[in-house]
Amino acid sequence: MNSGRGGRAGKPRFGRPTVRDAIAGLVTGLFSIPEGMAYATVGGFAAPLGLWSGAVPTVIGSLFSRTVLMVTTLTSAIVLTANSVLSDAGLDPGDLGAIATMTVLTGAWMALLGLLRMGAVMSFVSTAVMTGFTAGIAVQIVAGVLKDATGYEPDAHNTIGKFIESFAHIAEWDPATLLVALGTVGAWAVMMLFKPLRRAATLLSLVLVTIVVALTGIAVETVADIAAIPRSLPPFTLPDLGSLPVLVAGSFAIALVALAQASGIGAAVPNPDGTRTDISKDFVAQGAANVAGGFFGALPVGGSLSRTGVATSSGANTRWAGIFSGVWLMLIVVAVGPIAGFIPMPVIGGLLLVIGGELIMGRWHDIRLVVRTSWLSAAAMVVTFAATTELPLQQAIFIGAALSIVLFAVQVARRGRILELVPTGDGDFTMEASPEELPSGRTTVLHYAGTGFFAEVNRLQEEWPLTRNTHDAGLVVSLRGSAGIPSTTFLESLDKLIARWHEAGIEVVLAGVPAELRTHLDRSGVADRLKGAIVDDSGGVLAAVQDAYAIAEKKRLARGDSPPADEE
């Protein structure tokens, strides 16, 4: 299944590396240092794992992705879901073997979904659900850095409880920690005022505030106090096969979270050469990135819209930008790795406050749209938000997907209608509400405007006109563009309706029957009741209705007046 906007079909060219790609890769690699470390920290993992997640996986993902500018790396939603999965499995976030197993399994699930051409599975997660999920993730990010930003560590495991507890103990906040965190947010905000600095505002604010803290000697916790950053390449790590059984289901949830986040990148960032993206093949590429990354100290990764945005805004033109990003990151860490240990944790906390705020603001338009669309969509968003903040993330995404399907089913069931097509005398028809009772002495044309979904069929049973006092009548049922889901319920309902109409002496003709539905009518035996009274869809908008109308009128007139039959 191809997916994308415009462009031409075919496999994207690999392209040659350019100076622009090298520069874009350098900027993206630099950006990955603070963001990767910050994400790993907020997820309860050692900071170096965030660095390695932007190394080997990013290179592999860029090599094979059909969305050529997509950068595959760690994201906030993925790292929080990974932490939740390990905790539910009773495993230590510091167990590198378990992390490697989780990452490889996540990649295997992604690759399997891609090979099975399951890119369309992302369409089952609605905008309302993803909006609630993203907003919940943003709140979790902020809750996760309360200690780094204030110096007070809440004991509550509940996200909302962390906020309540922290503000209840505001007197215990560390002034120095709070000052550095707010200073970081302030530095970022000032840089965002100047257009040339916006692309590097996160990196520049991190460097600036770190230098100020070092020069002034402000006593705050640093990255080195939590984990040493080795001046080396990503370490080779073997998965712990003993943890595989307890991580299989959780890694599938991580894969869904990662793929849901990445599925929209192809539409947002089209390929520069005009070729189409392919979501399923992007799944395979992200799977390969995780399988390879699992052996080199990486956490589970996926397509990152923020890192992809950094690359494209820095001039990326081919997949080489992503490849350069991973290579530059490794070179920088090897050259000046230990220096990153001097970064104050309140600086990372401040940056994550910014990231959380950006996530919420980035979804603000969607939040307003969901609220204005329908109360059902708003309810789905609120429930998903609550599940994301109160439950493990892998459970939240499953709940969200189930809500999306239920929401779709409810909307489909409510959408179907029975309408009357009234002849205008010049060969055309006007559309009106269906009559309560089928008129006598003429042929009536009713259009089934629906999908054939079983819940819809059951609801529409009461909308068909009554026939208790009807006689000398013909009935054309237009099905053009309808009954796209020819369920057993629809076929059974139609069969009973035709039998009831025939018992009432009504001549029935089906019009505009699609080929697939005609096959189902033949196989189910429904067509046996309508020999010579089924007009297939010929492609014309009104041709089938006009032909069916003529057949019904001919049958009605040939039959003559009949006494009314009692309707059961």
C-alpha positions, 0 to 999 in steps of 0.5 A, spaced: 500 500 500 503 506 497 501 512 501 503 519 500 501 526 497 502 527 490 509 525 486 510 519 482 510 512 484 517 508 484 522 507 489 526 513 491 533 514 488 538 513 494 541 520 491 548 522 492 551 526 499 551 533 498 554 539 503 547 541 505 546 534 507 552 534 511 550 540 514 543 538 516 546 532 519 551 536 523 545 540 526 541 534 527 546 530 530 548 536 535 540 537 537 540 529 538 545 530 544 541 534 549 534 531 546 536 524 547 539 525 553 533 528 556 528 523 553 532 517 556 532 521 563 525 522 563 524 515 562 528 513 568 534 510 563 541 512 563 543 518 559 548 515 554 542 510 552 539 516 549 545 518 545 546 511 542 539 511 540 540 517 535 547 513 533 546 506 529 538 506 529 538 513 525 543 510 520 540 504 519 533 507 519 535 512 514 538 507 509 532 503 508 526 508 509 521 510 503 520 517 507 527 519 505 528 525 510 525 521 516 529 521 522 529 515 526 530 516 533 528 516 540 521 520 542 518 522 549 512 517 547 517 511 546 521 512 552 515 513 557 512 507 554 518 503 554 519 504 561 512 502 563 513 496 559 519 494 563 516 496 570 510 492 568 515 486 567 518 487 573 525 488 570 530 494 572 531 500 567 538 499 568 538 492 565 542 493 559 540 485 557 533 486 558 533 493 554 536 490 548 531 484 548 525 489 548 528 494 543 530 487 538 523 485 539 520 492 538 523 492 531 521 485 530 514 487 531 515 493 526 518 489 521 513 484 521 507 489 521 511 492 515 512 485 511 504 484 512 503 490 509 499 493 515 501 500 514 493 501 514 493 499 521 494 506 523 488 509 520 484 505 526 487 510 531 483 516 530 485 524 531 481 524 537 485 519 540 492 521 538 490 528 541 488 525 547 494 521 547 499 526 545 497 531 551 497 526 556 504 524 554 506 532 554 503 532 562 507 525 563 513 529 561 512 535 565 511 530 571 517 526 570 522 532 570 519 535 577 525 533 581 530 536 575 526 542 575 525 543 582 529 539 586 523 536 590 522 528 588 515 526 589 513 519 591 506 519 588 506 514 582 500 517 579 501 523 574 496 527 577 498 525 584 506 528 582 503 535 581 499 535 587 504 532 592 510 537 589 506 543 589 503 541 596 511 541 598 513 547 594 517 550 601 521 544 600 523 546 592 531 547 591 532 555 589 538 553 585 535 548 582 529 552 580 533 558 578 537 554 573 531 550 570 527 557 569 533 560 566 534 555 561 526 556 559 528 564 559 534 563 555 530 558 550 524 563 550 529 569 548 532 565 543 526 564 539 524 571 539 530 571 533 529 568 527 536 566 525 536 562 532 530 559 532 533 552 529 538 552 534 534 555 540 534 548 544 542 547 543 544 554 544 540 555 551 543 548 553 550 550 552 549 557 554 546 556 561 551 550 562 557 555 561 553 560 566 552 554 571 559 552 571 562 559 571 558 561 577 559 555 581 551 554 582 551 547 586 546 543 582 546 536 580 549 534 573 548 529 568 555 526 571 552 525 577 547 520 574 551 516 569 558 517 566 558 518 559 564 514 556 568 517 550 566 511 546 562 508 540 556 505 542 557 498 546 555 492 543 550 489 547 547 482 547 539 481 549 537 477 555 533 471 552 531 470 559 526 476 559 523 475 552 517 472 554 515 477 559 517 483 554 513 480 547 506 483 549 509 490 551 514 490 545 508 490 541 505 496 544 511 500 544 511 498 536 504 501 535 506 507 539 512 508 535 509 507 528 503 511 530 507 517 531 511 516 525 505 514 520 504 522 519 511 524 517 510 521 510 504 526 509 508 532 512 515 531 509 514 529 502 520 526 498 524 531 495 524 527 488 517 526 488 516 519 489 511 516 494 512 514 501 510 507 503 508 506 510 509 499 510 516 499 508 517 505 513 515 500 518 520 495 515 525 500 516 524 502 523 524 495 524 531 494 522 533 500 525 531 497 532 533 490 531 540 493 529 540 498 535 538 493 540 545 490 539 548 497 540 546 500 546 539 503 544 532 504 546 526 503 542 526 508 536 521 510 531 520 516 526 521 523 530 517 528 527 521 533 531 528 531 529 525 530 522 523 537 522 530 539 525 533 536 519 529 539 513 529 546 516 537 545 516 537 543 508 536 536 508 535 534 501 536 526 501 536 520 506 544 522 507 542 527 512 539 522 517 545 518 515 550 523 517 546 525 523 548 518 526 555 519 524 556 526 526 553 524 533 558 518 534 564 522 532 562 528 537 561 523 543 567 520 541 571 527 541 568 530 547 563 525 550 565 526 557 564 534 557 556 532 556 557 530 563 557 537 566 550 539 563 546 540 569 540 536 570 535 542 571 537 545 564 535 538 562 529 539 566 527 546 563 528 543 556 523 538 557 518 543 560 519 547 554 518 540 550 512 538 554 509 545 552 511 545 545 507 538 545 501 541 548 501 547 543 502 543 537 496 539 539 492 545 541 488 546 534 487 539 534 484 539 541 479 545 539 477 541 533 476 535 536 471 539 541 468 542 536 467 536 532 462 532 536 461 530 544 463 523 542 470 525 539 471 529 545 469 524 550 474 519 546 480 524 547 478 525 554 478 518 556 485 517 552 488 523 556 486 520 562 488 513 561 495 516 558 496 519 565 493 514 569 495 507 566 501 504 563 502 507 556 502 500 552 495 499 556 493 507 554 494 506 546 490 499 546 484 503 550 485 508 545 485 504 539 479 500 541 476 507 542 477 509 535 474 503 533 468 504 537 467 511 535 467 509 528 462 504 529 457 508 533 458 514 527 457 509 522 451 506 525 448 513 526 449 515 519 445 511 515 438 513 512 432 511 508 431 517 503 425 518 497 427 519 490 422 523 487 421 524 479 421 531 477 418 529 470 424 531 466 428 525 467 431 527 474 430 526 481 429 530 487 431 527 494 426 528 500 425 524 507 422 517 506 414 517 507 412 514 513 407 509 509 408 507 502 404 510 497 399 506 493 397 507 485 405 508 483 412 506 484 416 509 489 424 510 489 427 509 496 435 510 496 439 506 502 444 511 504 449 507 508 454 502 508 450 496 510 454 495 517 450 491 522 449 496 527 446 501 522 442 496 519 438 494 525 437 501 527 434 502 520 429 497 520 424 502 523 425 507 518 422 503 512 415 505 510 409 501 512 405 497 507 399 495 511 394 499 507 399 499 501 396 496 494 397 497 487 404 499 488 411 498 486 418 499 489 425 501 487 430 500 492 437 504 490 443 501 492 448 505 488 454 507 492 451 504 498 452 497 502 459 498 502 460 493 507 455 487 505 454 484 512 450 478 513 445 482 517 444 486 511 443 481 507 438 477 512 434 484 513 434 485 505 431 478 504 426 479 510 424 486 507 423 483 500 419 477 502 414 482 506 413 487 500 412 481 496 406 478 501 403 485 500 403 485 493 408 490 492 413 489 485 420 490 488 426 492 483 433 493 486 437 499 482 444 500 482 447 494 485 455 494 485 458 488 482 461 485 489 454 486 492 451 482 486 455 476 488 453 476 495 446 477 493 447 471 488 450 467 493 446 468 499 439 466 495 436 473 496 437 474 488 432 468 487 426 472 490 428 478 484 429 474 478 429 480 472 428 485 478 435 487 479 439 492 475 446 492 476 450 499 477 452 501 470 456 507 472 451 512 470 448 516 476 441 516 474 441 510 469 440 504 473 434 508 477 431 510 471 431 503 468 429 500 475 423 505 475 421 503 468 421 495 470 417 496 476 412 501 473 411 495 468 410 490 473 405 494 477 401 496 471 401 488 468 399 486 475 393 490 476 390 493 482 390 488 488 387 488 495 391 491 501 395 486 505 396 486 512 403 487 514 405 483 520 
